[in-house]
Amino acid sequence: MEKELFEAAKFVTDMAKRSSDLAKFDGVRRNPAIKTDSLEELYKGSRTKYLSDDDKFAIMIGNFFLSGENYQKYYVPAKKIMVKAVSE
């Protein structure tokens, strides 16, 4: 298998997993230091304060790969490549 193809597939699957994992982070349980009356402001404030730029990038790109038609276009083929690479 081509190294570039494997690396591209790994990037897609890794970003999708990381995005899914980070989507659960709301900052309330671990870092309740943001004081506000609005739940939206609480989420925005905690994610802005506690997530790195790399985390935010992973959320955006991962959600792109997992959304609508992009799921079939990018994620499904990448997952097939990863399964094939593991079996080789």
C-alpha positions as CSV (number, residue, x, y, z in Angstrom):
1,M,0.0,0.0,0.0
2,E,1.2,3.5,-0.8
3,K,2.6,5.4,2.2
4,E,0.9,8.6,1.1
5,L,-2.5,6.9,0.8
6,F,-2.1,5.3,4.2
7,E,-1.1,8.6,5.8
8,A,-4.1,10.5,4.2
9,A,-6.5,7.8,5.5
10,K,-4.9,7.9,8.9
11,F,-5.3,11.7,9.0
12,V,-9.0,11.4,8.1
13,T,-9.8,8.7,10.7
14,D,-7.7,10.4,13.4
15,M,-9.4,13.8,12.9
16,A,-12.8,12.2,12.9
17,K,-12.1,10.3,16.2
18,R,-10.5,13.3,17.9
19,S,-13.5,15.5,16.8
20,S,-15.9,13.0,18.2
21,D,-14.0,12.7,21.5
22,L,-13.6,16.5,21.9
23,A,-17.3,17.1,21.1
24,K,-18.0,15.7,24.6
25,F,-15.9,18.4,26.3
26,D,-18.0,21.1,27.8
27,G,-15.6,22.4,30.4
28,V,-18.2,22.3,33.1
29,R,-17.2,19.2,35.0
30,R,-13.4,19.8,35.0
31,N,-13.1,23.5,34.8
32,P,-16.1,25.4,36.2
33,A,-14.2,28.7,36.4
34,I,-16.3,30.5,33.8
35,K,-19.0,32.5,35.5
36,T,-22.0,33.3,33.4
37,D,-25.8,32.9,33.3
38,S,-25.9,31.7,29.7
39,L,-25.2,28.0,28.9
40,E,-24.0,29.1,25.4
41,E,-21.6,31.6,26.9
42,L,-20.4,28.9,29.4
43,Y,-19.6,26.5,26.5
44,K,-18.0,29.2,24.4
45,G,-15.9,30.5,27.2
46,S,-14.7,27.1,28.5
47,R,-13.9,25.8,25.0
48,T,-12.1,29.1,24.1
49,K,-10.1,29.0,27.3
50,Y,-9.3,25.3,27.6
51,L,-9.1,24.0,24.1
52,S,-5.9,24.5,22.0
53,D,-5.9,25.7,18.4
54,D,-5.0,22.2,17.4
55,D,-8.1,20.9,19.3
56,K,-10.3,23.4,17.6
57,F,-8.8,22.5,14.2
58,A,-9.4,18.8,14.8
59,I,-13.1,19.5,15.8
60,M,-13.7,21.5,12.6
61,I,-11.9,19.1,10.2
62,G,-13.3,16.0,11.9
63,N,-16.8,17.3,11.7
64,F,-16.3,18.1,8.0
65,F,-15.2,14.5,7.4
66,L,-18.2,13.1,9.3
67,S,-20.9,15.4,8.0
68,G,-23.4,14.4,5.3
69,E,-22.1,13.4,1.9
70,N,-18.5,14.0,3.1
71,Y,-18.9,10.9,5.3
72,Q,-19.3,8.7,2.2
73,K,-16.7,10.7,0.2
74,Y,-13.9,10.8,2.8
75,Y,-14.5,8.8,5.9
76,V,-15.8,5.5,4.5
77,P,-12.9,5.1,2.0
78,A,-10.4,6.1,4.6
79,K,-11.8,3.5,7.1
80,K,-11.6,0.8,4.4
81,I,-7.9,1.7,3.7
82,M,-7.1,1.5,7.4
83,V,-8.8,-1.9,7.8
84,K,-6.9,-3.2,4.7
85,A,-3.6,-1.9,6.1
86,V,-4.2,-3.6,9.4
87,S,-4.9,-6.9,7.7
88,E,-1.8,-6.8,5.6
